[in-house]
Structures are given as structure tokens and as C-alpha cells.
Amino acid sequence: MTNTFTLDGEEIPFTAGQSVLQAALAAGHYVPHLCAHPEFRPHGSCRVCMVRANGRFSASCTLPAQPGLAVESETSDVRALRREIVRLLFVEGNHFCPSCEKSGDCKLQAVAYQLEVKTLHFTQLFPDRPVDASHPDLVLDFNRCILCELCVRASADIDGRHVFALSGRGIHKHLIVNAESGSWSIRRSRSPIRRSRSVRWGDPQARARVLGPDRATDVRPRAHRRQAGAGGTVTVPARKLRVATTSLAGCFGCHMSLLDIDERILPLLDLVEFDRSPLTDIKQCGPCDLGFIEGGLCNAENVTVLREFRRQCKVLVAVGACAINGGLPAQRNHLDVRECLASVYDVVPNDPELPLPLDQVHPINDVVRIDYSLPGCPPSADAIWALLTDIIAGRTPHLGHGLIHYD
């Protein structure tokens, strides 16, 4: 007889010695996690894999699977707890995805997208942390460290060298290297947990899913949801939908990606008509069924355009990293806006025709409600096509791991 427990009402088989996390992953049910690794003993330090088991919150990586255990993973309160933990990890370090070489192959980034972390809500600390490039092969970037202890355990359990450890308490806790100099220039680590000097772009298995605003509203069978995507069929609506697109502070790359749907745009024109868009050169937006907006909020004009666009569009989609988290333009957020302007101009412009710069670059959901997010820098043409055709067909958009990438 196979032992089972329930996960969100579904029977999950397990073998003796498995944790709830291990059994769930083996059964094809993703539970967000950061510090868990199949080669190491369960640790439970990050708490991102938190579940409710028989009414009590527990880390699923250290919770032994037991017959009859009732586990909840995808309830709104469990996801909210995970989301707050991930937000705290972002504000306590210096994590800026668009400029990071690991973008697209980063577990923290993937978990953040899976949990729909669109804003941080907490004040960022911007700590002053060093980068240790003393080793000939590897780089230690303490700005990205989330204290998961994977490198500590890899060195202790696999190398047996105890190269790394954690020191300090609370906000002052940090990774240290077991060397007289404090750097690791003389160390030759064989550990599998490493950040190479060479760039490795995104592994599709590491890429996150993008979900609709309320996963519970998607009642389609799982097999049906998998069929939605780049190769899915397009249901002809009763009337043409009116679509508008616009760009705020950004590089306009998301619109270029829209054009990359190539010949598919021809049958699309039988289903939709475009209002404001570079495709039509219409400058003002009228009433529309669907709006795609890229770019963050850099100045007062961006805010005005966004509010009018939201007012005219029944459904609003935030397209790309800039719209979702400020993206590359938000790199100036740690600078005083006057200093930023002075570094660019010999004489800072002072003309009433120029829009007033904001002190900070903001994602668009700081100002208006958004209905769907499409992450990426830029999102792929296939991802845009899949989301657009799902909405046209009246389906809740669902994009799988292989369809979204973040680099």
C-alpha cells in the first residue's frame, strides 16, 4: 500500500524518509524554495517553502511526509507569507535583475516572479558590500548573497574543506571566508554551488511561470492550460477587439518584440484593430478593450499618459521589466535627481516645455491597477502572442516555464 498525504486536496505519494517538499516535487507539484538542494541535508533557513500542515505553518523541506498529513501550499495566506519573505530578501541586498549576469538563470528571480512580487513595499537598504574577485576562476559577489548557506554546506559536506561560514547576527549577518586574509584567492573549491566569471544565460528549467492576477479564477483543466501558448489556435471573437499600445520610460524594446511575431500579425488583424500604437501613429488613446504598456514612470508626463491610458483600457497589461519593477531606468534611484541631471548636462535644462523628472523611477502599478504582467527584458514575441491570443479567446493567460525568459 502506497503512503500518501494531501497537498491542496490532491493525494501525493511518498516513500519513507522523504520530506513534504521532496514528495511534492517528485509528484510534479512546484513548491517555491531557495535553500533546499537535493545533494544536502534539509536546512530550513530561507522559509520560502513554507506550507500549512494540519493547521500549523512549517518549512516543507524539513517536514517529514506522513500518512494522512493535510498540507496547504497555494492558499492566499501561505503565498502572502512567502511573498513578504522574498521582498525582504530583495530589500536587504542589492538585487537589480536587468543589470545582473545571472538574470534568466536565477532562482531568487524565478521565485519572485512565481510569487508575483511586483513591488517591494519596504525601504531598500542599499548596503555597501564588496565584490571579492581575488580567486582566478570565481567571483564572490556579496551584494547578491541571500544567506541560503548553499555554498557553506557544499564546502562542508562535499569538499570537506569548510571554506565558508556565516558570521554576525540579524541584519549584520554575512558570509565569511576561512582564510587569514579574509579573501579566497588561495582557495581551490570543487563545490558545485558557484558563480562563474563566464556568463551562463537562462536554463528553461529555471525560468518562472507568470500567473494571472488570481490563479484561483483559472478553472480550465490542466491539460487545456498547457495547450495555450505560441502554437495555440486563435478563437475568433464576436467582434474585433480594440487594442492600444504605448511606451513610457524605457528602450522601446518590448514594441520591437511585438513586431517579431512576424507573419502572425496578418491573421491577428482579422481579430483586432489598433488604436494608439506606433503601428498606427495615433497619438491619443480612445476607448479600448486591451492596452499593452511598456516602460516605467520617469517624469510627470509619463504619469499623465499612464492614467489616461488606464482610464481608456478595460484590460491593462504591464509589458517588460521596466513597467513591472522600474527596470534599467530605475538604476538612477539611488542618486539625487539633481546630481543625476548635473552629471549628464553642462547646464541643467529649465524649460516649461520639458516634463518634470520624478525623484524616483516607479513601476506603473505604483500609480494604477494592472490586470496582467508579462515579464522579460523584453518578453519574447511568442510570449506576447500567447498572452494576446489567450485574452482574445476569453481564456485566463497562462505562460509556462519554457515560454518566458528574463534575460
Backbone torsions as a table, in degrees:
resi	resn	phi	psi	omega
1	MET	NA	131.4	-177.8
2	THR	-82.8	131.0	175.4
3	ASN	-76.0	140.2	179.6
4	THR	-140.7	157.6	165.9
5	PHE	-132.7	169.4	-179.8
6	THR	-103.2	137.6	175.2
7	LEU	-123.1	110.7	-175.7
8	ASP	51.2	40.3	175.9
9	GLY	87.3	-3.7	-178.5
10	GLU	-106.2	137.5	-179.7
11	GLU	-70.7	127.9	-179.8
12	ILE	-119.0	118.2	177.4
13	PRO	-75.3	152.1	177.0
14	PHE	-150.2	160.0	174.6
15	THR	-108.4	159.6	-178.1
16	ALA	-57.3	133.5	178.7
17	GLY	94.9	-13.0	178.7
18	GLN	-76.7	146.3	171.6
19	SER	-86.1	168.4	176.9
20	VAL	-59.9	-40.4	179.1
21	LEU	-63.7	-46.6	-179.3
22	GLN	-61.6	-43.7	-179.1
23	ALA	-67.1	-40.1	180.0
24	ALA	-64.3	-45.2	-180.0
25	LEU	-65.0	-39.5	179.1
26	ALA	-63.9	-28.8	-179.9
27	ALA	-89.2	3.3	176.8
28	GLY	87.0	19.0	178.9
29	HIS	-109.9	114.4	-176.2
30	TYR	-77.6	127.3	170.7
31	VAL	-117.8	120.9	-178.4
32	PRO	-55.3	140.0	179.9
33	HIS	-160.1	155.1	179.4
34	LEU	-126.8	-48.0	-173.6
35	CYS	-87.0	-11.9	-178.9
36	ALA	-75.2	138.9	177.9
37	HIS	-147.5	134.8	-174.1
38	PRO	-63.2	-20.5	-177.7
39	GLU	-87.1	-8.7	-174.3
40	PHE	-120.4	158.6	175.8
41	ARG	-64.5	147.3	178.1
42	PRO	-55.6	142.7	-172.4
43	HIS	-121.4	-44.5	175.9
44	GLY	72.2	25.2	-174.9
45	SER	-84.7	-31.9	-172.9
46	CYS	-86.3	-28.3	179.3
47	ARG	66.6	7.6	179.1
48	VAL	-68.2	-26.2	-179.3
49	CYS	-84.9	19.8	-178.5
50	MET	-54.8	135.1	172.9
51	VAL	-133.6	168.7	170.5
52	ARG	-105.6	120.2	-178.6
53	ALA	-119.3	118.1	-176.1
54	ASN	49.7	40.2	174.7
55	GLY	89.2	-5.2	-177.4
56	ARG	-118.0	141.7	178.4
57	PHE	-77.9	133.6	-179.9
58	SER	-147.7	154.2	172.0
59	ALA	-76.1	121.2	-173.9
60	SER	-68.0	-21.6	-179.2
61	CYS	-73.1	-23.6	179.3
62	THR	-108.7	0.1	-178.8
63	LEU	-89.9	114.4	-180.0
64	PRO	-65.7	136.7	174.6
65	ALA	-68.3	133.0	-178.0
66	GLN	-135.7	146.8	178.4
67	PRO	-60.0	136.2	176.6
68	GLY	81.2	-0.5	179.9
69	LEU	-67.3	131.1	178.5
70	ALA	-102.8	110.3	-174.3
71	VAL	-113.1	134.4	174.7
72	GLU	-115.6	127.4	-178.2
73	SER	-121.2	-33.3	-172.7
74	GLU	-109.5	26.1	174.0
75	THR	-77.9	159.4	-175.3
76	SER	-63.4	-36.8	-177.9
77	ASP	-74.0	-35.3	176.7
78	VAL	-65.9	-44.9	178.5
79	ARG	-64.5	-35.3	178.5
80	ALA	-64.5	-40.7	177.3
81	LEU	-62.0	-46.0	178.8
82	ARG	-61.1	-41.5	-177.7
83	ARG	-61.8	-41.3	179.9
84	GLU	-66.9	-37.2	177.6
85	ILE	-61.8	-45.1	-178.8
86	VAL	-67.3	-38.9	176.4
87	ARG	-59.2	-42.3	179.7
88	LEU	-64.5	-37.6	177.2
89	LEU	-61.8	-39.3	-179.8
90	PHE	-68.2	-42.8	-174.6
91	VAL	-76.6	-21.7	-179.0
92	GLU	-84.9	-10.2	177.4
93	GLY	-122.3	-166.3	175.9
94	ASN	-118.0	80.6	-176.4
95	HIS	-107.7	104.8	178.3
96	PHE	-125.5	95.4	-167.1
97	CYS	-58.2	-44.2	-174.7
98	PRO	-60.5	-26.6	-178.1
99	SER	-102.7	9.6	-176.4
100	CYS	-99.4	135.5	-178.9
101	GLU	-67.3	-17.1	179.5
102	LYS	-90.8	0.7	179.3
103	SER	-57.2	127.1	-176.5
104	GLY	97.8	-13.7	178.8
105	ASP	-138.9	45.6	-173.4
106	CYS	-128.5	122.9	-177.7
107	LYS	-67.5	-38.5	178.5
108	LEU	-61.7	-44.5	178.7
109	GLN	-62.1	-44.5	-179.1
110	ALA	-62.6	-43.7	179.3
111	VAL	-65.1	-38.8	179.3
112	ALA	-61.6	-42.9	177.7
113	TYR	-66.7	-39.8	-178.8
114	GLN	-63.7	-33.7	-179.7
115	LEU	-90.5	4.4	178.5
116	GLU	59.1	44.7	175.4
117	VAL	-79.6	97.4	-176.7
118	LYS	-99.8	-27.1	173.9
119	THR	-137.0	160.1	-174.9
120	LEU	-91.5	-29.7	176.7
121	HIS	70.0	-22.1	179.2
122	PHE	-109.0	155.8	178.2
123	THR	-69.8	128.4	179.0
124	GLN	-74.1	139.6	-175.8
125	LEU	-86.0	-25.6	-177.2
126	PHE	45.3	60.0	-178.1
127	PRO	-66.9	150.8	177.8
128	ASP	-90.0	99.1	-175.7
129	ARG	-120.7	143.5	-176.7
130	PRO	-81.2	166.1	169.2
131	VAL	-116.7	121.9	-178.6
132	ASP	-95.8	103.5	179.0
133	ALA	-108.8	28.4	-175.6
134	SER	-78.1	-18.1	-179.4
135	HIS	-82.6	142.0	-177.5
136	PRO	-70.1	-19.6	-174.5
137	ASP	-114.2	-31.2	-170.2
138	LEU	-127.2	158.9	178.5
139	VAL	-122.5	136.3	173.0
140	LEU	-103.4	112.2	178.0
141	ASP	-106.9	100.7	-176.5
142	PHE	-70.3	-15.7	176.8
143	ASN	-66.0	-26.9	-176.4
144	ARG	-96.5	-7.2	-173.7
145	CYS	-67.4	130.8	177.2
146	ILE	-113.6	12.8	175.8
147	LEU	60.4	37.6	178.1
148	CYS	-75.2	-18.2	179.2
149	GLU	68.8	16.2	176.5
150	LEU	-62.2	-42.1	179.2
151	CYS	-68.5	-34.3	177.7
152	VAL	-63.1	-46.7	-178.0
153	ARG	-71.8	-35.0	178.4
154	ALA	-62.8	-44.1	-178.9
155	SER	-69.3	-36.8	-178.5
156	ALA	-78.3	-45.3	-171.9
157	ASP	-85.7	-30.2	-176.9
158	ILE	-103.8	-51.8	178.7
159	ASP	-73.0	-36.5	-172.2
160	GLY	71.9	19.4	-175.4
161	ARG	-105.1	-18.1	178.8
162	HIS	54.7	51.3	-179.0
163	VAL	-70.0	-35.5	-173.8
164	PHE	-116.2	158.5	173.0
165	ALA	-158.1	168.6	174.4
166	LEU	-107.2	143.5	-179.3
167	SER	-133.4	151.5	178.0
168	GLY	88.9	176.8	-178.7
169	ARG	-130.8	154.7	174.6
170	GLY	56.1	-133.9	-177.0
171	ILE	-67.7	-15.9	-178.5
172	HIS	-93.6	-0.2	178.2
173	LYS	-65.8	139.1	-177.6
174	HIS	-155.2	161.3	178.8
175	LEU	-79.1	137.1	175.9
176	ILE	-126.3	158.4	-179.7
177	VAL	-109.7	134.0	-178.5
178	ASN	-78.1	80.3	178.3
179	ALA	-154.5	149.8	-178.5
180	GLU	-59.3	-36.8	-177.7
181	SER	-78.5	-16.8	-174.9
182	GLY	84.9	-10.5	175.7
183	SER	-105.6	173.9	-175.0
184	TRP	-119.7	34.9	-178.2
185	SER	-63.3	-30.1	-176.7
186	ILE	-92.1	-4.5	-173.9
187	ARG	-84.9	143.5	174.7
188	ARG	-122.8	88.9	-174.5
189	SER	-86.4	135.6	175.8
190	ARG	-100.7	8.3	-173.3
191	SER	-65.3	145.3	-179.5
192	PRO	-76.2	-15.6	-179.2
193	ILE	-92.2	102.1	-175.0
194	ARG	-151.6	156.2	174.9
195	ARG	-114.3	108.6	-174.2
196	SER	-78.3	155.3	173.2
197	ARG	-66.7	-29.9	179.4
198	SER	-78.6	147.5	-177.3
199	VAL	-84.4	128.8	173.5
200	ARG	-116.0	115.2	-178.1
201	TRP	-81.8	175.4	-162.2
202	GLY	-57.2	130.1	169.8
203	ASP	-83.1	123.8	-177.9
204	PRO	-54.6	-30.3	-179.5
205	GLN	-70.0	-19.3	-179.2
206	ALA	-94.1	-4.1	-175.7
207	ARG	-84.0	143.5	-173.4
208	ALA	-86.3	161.5	171.9
209	ARG	-86.1	146.9	170.8
210	VAL	-102.7	130.2	-175.5
211	LEU	-109.1	161.2	173.2
212	GLY	-69.9	175.0	-176.5
213	PRO	-66.1	-22.8	178.3
214	ASP	-142.8	101.1	-174.7
215	ARG	-60.5	-29.0	-176.1
216	ALA	-67.1	-18.5	-178.5
217	THR	-80.9	-10.8	-178.6
218	ASP	-86.7	99.5	-173.8
219	VAL	-101.4	7.2	179.1
220	ARG	-68.3	147.5	175.8
221	PRO	-58.2	151.5	-176.3
222	ARG	-59.1	-39.1	-179.9
223	ALA	-64.6	-37.8	178.4
224	HIS	-64.5	-41.7	-179.8
225	ARG	-62.3	-36.6	-178.5
226	ARG	-65.9	-26.1	-177.9
227	GLN	-75.3	-22.1	179.4
228	ALA	-71.5	133.3	-179.2
229	GLY	161.7	-159.9	-172.3
230	ALA	-61.4	-31.8	-176.9
231	GLY	-100.6	5.7	-176.7
232	GLY	-70.6	161.0	178.8
233	THR	-80.6	158.6	-179.6
234	VAL	-109.3	121.7	177.0
235	THR	-81.5	129.4	-179.2
236	VAL	-75.0	122.0	179.6
237	PRO	-73.5	167.1	-179.9
238	ALA	-64.4	-30.4	175.3
239	ARG	-142.1	162.9	176.6
240	LYS	-66.2	135.0	174.7
241	LEU	-83.6	143.9	178.7
242	ARG	-96.2	123.8	-174.0
243	VAL	-120.4	138.5	175.6
244	ALA	-127.8	150.7	175.7
245	THR	-136.6	148.6	175.3
246	THR	-154.3	166.4	-177.9
247	SER	-130.2	140.4	176.9
248	LEU	-108.3	-126.9	-178.9
249	ALA	-84.8	107.1	-179.1
250	GLY	-179.5	-166.2	-172.7
251	CYS	-100.1	-4.2	-178.3
252	PHE	73.9	9.2	-179.0
253	GLY	-66.8	-27.9	179.9
254	CYS	-67.6	-36.8	175.2
255	HIS	-66.7	-35.7	176.5
256	MET	-63.3	-37.4	178.0
257	SER	-66.8	-36.0	175.5
258	LEU	-59.2	-41.7	178.8
259	LEU	-66.2	-23.6	-178.6
260	ASP	-72.6	-1.5	173.2
261	ILE	-72.1	-6.8	168.8
262	ASP	55.2	-128.6	-170.9
263	GLU	-67.4	-15.4	178.0
264	ARG	-65.7	-17.6	180.0
265	ILE	-67.7	-22.0	-179.0
266	LEU	-69.0	-53.3	174.7
267	PRO	-65.7	-24.3	177.7
268	LEU	-63.0	-34.1	-178.5
269	LEU	-68.2	-15.8	173.4
270	ASP	-77.8	-14.7	-174.7
271	LEU	-108.4	-28.2	-176.0
272	VAL	-134.0	161.4	169.0
273	GLU	-128.0	143.5	-174.5
274	PHE	-96.4	133.9	171.4
275	ASP	-95.0	-126.1	179.5
276	ARG	-59.2	125.2	-178.6
277	SER	-177.3	152.4	171.2
278	PRO	-61.7	-20.9	178.5
279	LEU	-68.3	-26.8	-177.4
280	THR	-112.4	-17.9	-175.8
281	ASP	65.4	20.4	173.6
282	ILE	-77.9	131.1	-171.9
283	LYS	-93.9	-24.1	-178.7
284	GLN	-116.1	142.9	-176.9
285	CYS	-95.2	129.6	172.0
286	GLY	-97.0	-174.0	179.4
287	PRO	-58.9	128.5	-175.6
288	CYS	-135.6	155.0	174.7
289	ASP	-79.1	-36.0	-170.5
290	LEU	-144.0	132.5	177.3
291	GLY	-125.4	133.3	173.1
292	PHE	-107.4	125.9	-179.1
293	ILE	-131.3	130.4	178.5
294	GLU	-116.1	158.0	176.2
295	GLY	95.3	153.2	177.6
296	GLY	-93.8	-174.8	-177.9
297	LEU	-102.1	108.5	-175.4
298	CYS	-106.8	-27.9	-177.4
299	ASN	-146.6	175.5	-174.6
300	ALA	-63.4	-34.9	179.0
301	GLU	-63.2	-39.3	176.6
302	ASN	-56.9	-41.8	-179.2
303	VAL	-65.0	-43.3	179.3
304	THR	-62.2	-46.4	179.5
305	VAL	-61.7	-43.7	-178.4
306	LEU	-62.3	-46.9	-177.4
307	ARG	-63.3	-40.0	178.3
308	GLU	-68.1	-39.4	179.1
309	PHE	-63.3	-43.9	177.9
310	ARG	-62.3	-40.6	-178.6
311	ARG	-63.3	-33.3	-175.7
312	GLN	-87.5	-20.4	-172.4
313	CYS	-104.2	127.4	176.9
314	LYS	-66.2	-42.0	179.5
315	VAL	-123.3	130.3	-178.4
316	LEU	-119.3	128.7	-179.9
317	VAL	-113.4	123.2	173.4
318	ALA	-83.7	117.0	-173.3
319	VAL	-109.2	119.5	173.2
320	GLY	92.9	163.8	-175.0
321	ALA	-61.9	-39.0	-176.4
322	CYS	-61.8	-42.2	-179.7
323	ALA	-69.9	-30.8	-173.9
324	ILE	-86.5	-42.0	-176.5
325	ASN	-134.5	13.7	-179.1
326	GLY	95.3	-27.2	174.2
327	GLY	56.2	-151.3	-176.0
328	LEU	-61.3	-40.1	178.2
329	PRO	-57.7	-26.2	-178.1
330	ALA	-73.8	-1.9	175.4
331	GLN	-63.0	-20.2	178.3
332	ARG	-81.8	-1.7	-172.7
333	ASN	-65.1	-22.4	178.6
334	HIS	-86.6	0.4	179.4
335	LEU	-105.0	151.2	169.1
336	ASP	-69.5	134.6	-173.7
337	VAL	-61.5	-32.6	178.3
338	ARG	-69.0	-41.2	177.7
339	GLU	-64.4	-37.2	179.8
340	CYS	-63.2	-45.8	179.0
341	LEU	-65.7	-40.1	-179.1
342	ALA	-65.5	-27.4	179.4
343	SER	-76.4	-17.0	-177.7
344	VAL	-100.0	-39.8	-174.1
345	TYR	-110.7	141.0	170.7
346	ASP	-65.5	-41.0	174.6
347	VAL	-126.0	120.0	-177.7
348	VAL	-65.8	124.9	-178.2
349	PRO	-60.9	140.7	177.7
350	ASN	-138.7	76.4	-175.0
351	ASP	-127.4	128.4	-179.1
352	PRO	-61.2	-16.9	178.0
353	GLU	-77.3	-17.7	-179.0
354	LEU	-88.0	134.9	179.8
355	PRO	-66.5	146.8	-178.6
356	LEU	-72.8	122.6	177.7
357	PRO	-66.9	144.7	173.8
358	LEU	-83.1	153.1	178.6
359	ASP	-62.8	-31.9	-179.7
360	GLN	-133.3	151.4	170.6
361	VAL	-85.5	129.2	-174.5
362	HIS	-115.6	148.3	167.3
363	PRO	-70.7	158.4	-171.3
364	ILE	-70.6	-24.4	-179.0
365	ASN	-75.2	-3.2	170.3
366	ASP	-71.1	-19.0	-173.9
367	VAL	-116.2	-39.2	-177.9
368	VAL	-132.5	165.8	175.7
369	ARG	-79.2	135.6	173.0
370	ILE	-113.2	152.2	-177.2
371	ASP	-98.3	-36.3	179.1
372	TYR	-142.8	150.2	175.2
373	SER	-118.3	138.9	178.0
374	LEU	-125.3	91.1	-174.3
375	PRO	-72.3	163.2	179.1
376	GLY	138.4	160.5	180.0
377	CYS	-139.2	70.9	-3.0
378	PRO	-93.0	171.2	170.0
379	PRO	-62.0	152.5	179.1
380	SER	-72.0	157.9	176.0
381	ALA	-59.8	-37.2	179.2
382	ASP	-64.6	-37.7	179.2
383	ALA	-66.9	-43.4	177.6
384	ILE	-62.2	-43.6	179.9
385	TRP	-61.5	-44.6	-178.3
386	ALA	-64.2	-45.0	179.8
387	LEU	-64.9	-43.0	-179.4
388	LEU	-62.7	-45.4	-178.0
389	THR	-70.6	-32.9	174.9
390	ASP	-62.5	-45.5	-179.0
391	ILE	-65.4	-41.7	178.4
392	ILE	-59.4	-38.9	-177.9
393	ALA	-82.2	-0.4	179.6
394	GLY	79.8	16.7	178.9
395	ARG	-95.6	153.1	170.8
396	THR	-71.3	122.4	-177.8
397	PRO	-59.1	136.1	178.5
398	HIS	-143.8	113.9	-177.9
399	LEU	-114.3	128.1	-174.7
400	GLY	-82.3	175.9	-178.4
401	HIS	-55.4	-40.5	-174.8
402	GLY	-77.0	-12.7	-174.0
403	LEU	-93.3	-24.0	-177.6
404	ILE	-105.2	134.9	165.4
405	HIS	-140.7	157.7	-164.7
406	TYR	-114.2	1.6	-175.8
407	ASP	-93.3	NA	NA
